[in-house]
């Protein structure tokens, strides 16, 4: 990303809140520039670290000071890395690195921090996007590896493809650092904007738009699930499009193919996080990768105090030696603990919540708070056997067509639970 690309960066902001074009960027130093604006009434500061001949210790200290100042004024921070971000071996470099890392860490503790990666980053700079709530990588130019490809070859004697080592798709599919792999810089900027809109309390509601289409979609939910044999797959994303406010769902880590999908959305105008079983993968059974993905996402929701809607169709866990060696039992226990720590949870059992798999999807926490719904005919069994219909104490059965209004009503209630730990004690995720 060169400074010529700065005409794209102001598109992050609401119209009129930042000057159009490259003139909106204010140069703070040789490698540091920035722009301020608003997104849905939220003040946002975007900082670009980009240089032709490398980044100096002075650049890092300057960026740290700018981030501290903007964060102190209540701004959300977006850090973009582009161009040549190789560090010069300047005197005082270690202290400058510590100052920047501390500034970003403090900012992330108090408000949203996003990152756009459009450069080849390694070493210290590769750790900065890992502090963000979400990182958007630009394919072809955005790469992140603690040890760069040339270092791998020098130490290990193995030639490594930089894209396979730390490219956008590699981190989106496996590493989990990339929230999304974007085809170009413009898409990364717009995806970051969508993220901030989806999570903003003051973002305009989507639910007043296309109400007729939404009602028509809800009326078809009765036909969405497969027949009563309970074994067929269905497209959970079609269900989400029907239930959530039109166009509001932003899926995170879509490249990680697990039996869970996560993201942010709006439900009758209320911002919420979504955790949903995907019966199209492993029939919705939970494996270690799915549990780890959910755990990292839920940690973010706890830190940001974002209410969570969990849509459950979990017939069990994936069995086998590989799963046990991956620590699936410990991952399930940790996830159950995280659900209990969260302040506002609403669950909906679509078809199956069998054994501990249902608990790992938040069922026990919502039962304690009486915020558990189940579609008519859904099966819930502590023993893991099918055939027991929902109807236990604390579970409200509903018709599929009433899904959106029932979930929204529970979301609008005051949370019966409280956060049991401060945001600073919850690990950062991407």
C-alpha positions, 0 to 999 in steps of 0.5 A: 500500500503506497501513499497513493492508495490513501484515496481508498482509506477515507471510504472507511468513514461516513460521508462528510465526516472525513475529507475525500481523497488523499488530502484527508490523510495528515502526515505525522512523520516519515512513515506515519499518517492518519485520518479521523472521522465518524462511523455511525456517530462513533469517532474513529481514527485510522493510522497508516504505517507505510514507508519507502525506505523502512520504519524508524524508531522515531516513527514507532514512538510517534505512532504510539503517541498518536494512538494514545491521544486518539484513544484518550479522546474515545476514538476507535483505532484502525491500524493499517500496515502497508508499503515497506514496513521493515524496521531499521536497526536504529538506536532505541528501537526496543524502547520504541517497540515497547511503547507502541505495543503498550499503546495498542494494548491499552487501546484494545482494552477499552474499545474496539481495535481493528487492523488492515494488513496490506504489507509483508510483516514479520518480527515485532510488527507481525504481533500488532495485528494480533492485538486487534479485535479483527484483522483484514488481510489483503490478498497478494500483499498482506502477509504475516509471519513471525519468522519471514520466509528468508529467515526460515530458509536461512535457519532451516535450509527449506525454501518456503512460499511466503503465501503459504507461510503467512499469506491472507488465505493461510491465516484465514483458513488455519491460523485464525489471525485473519478475520477475512482475506480480502481481494483488494484494499478497497474490500478490506476497508469496506469490510472494516467499516461493516464490522464497526457498523455491525457492532456499533450501538448507534448504527442505524437499524436494518430491520425497518428495511425490506420488512415485507421480504423478511416476513415472507422469509420467516413464514418459510422457516417451517419448511427449512429443516429436513424431514422428521428423520433428523439426519439431513443437512440444511444451509444455516446461512439461509436460516440466518438471512431469514431471521436476522435483519436484512443484510446485517450479518457479517460472518467472521473467519469464514475461511475456517471450515468448522461446524460452527459459524460466528459473526455479528448481526442485528436482530430487530435493530439490536446489535448482537453476536451470532454463534450457530451450528453448521449441519453441513459440516460434520453434521453439526458435531463439535470438534476441537477446532470448532470449540477453539474457534467459538472460545476465541470469539466468545472471549471477544464478546465478553470483552466487548459486552456484546449479547450473544445469540446461539443457534444450536443443532449439535448432535454430539462431539466428533469422537476419536484419538485425534480429538482427544489428543487435541484436548477436546474435553478441556476445550469444551470445559473452557467454553462452558465456563465462558458461557457462564461468564457472559452477561446476556445469552439467548439460545435457540435449539433448532433440532438437536442439543444432545449431551454435553454438546448442547452445554458447550453451545451455551444451553446451560447458561441460558437455562439458568437465566430462562433465555432458552428457546426451542423450535417445536419438535427439537430434541434436548437430552442430557444423556446424548440420546435422541428422542426427548422433545424440548419442554424441560423447565426453562425452555420455551417452545416456539414455531419457526415463524416466531423466531425473530420476534422471540429472540429479539424480545429476550435480547431486549430484556435486562441481562440476568447474569453479570460479567464475572471478570473485567475485560482486561482479564479476557484474552484477545481474539481475531 
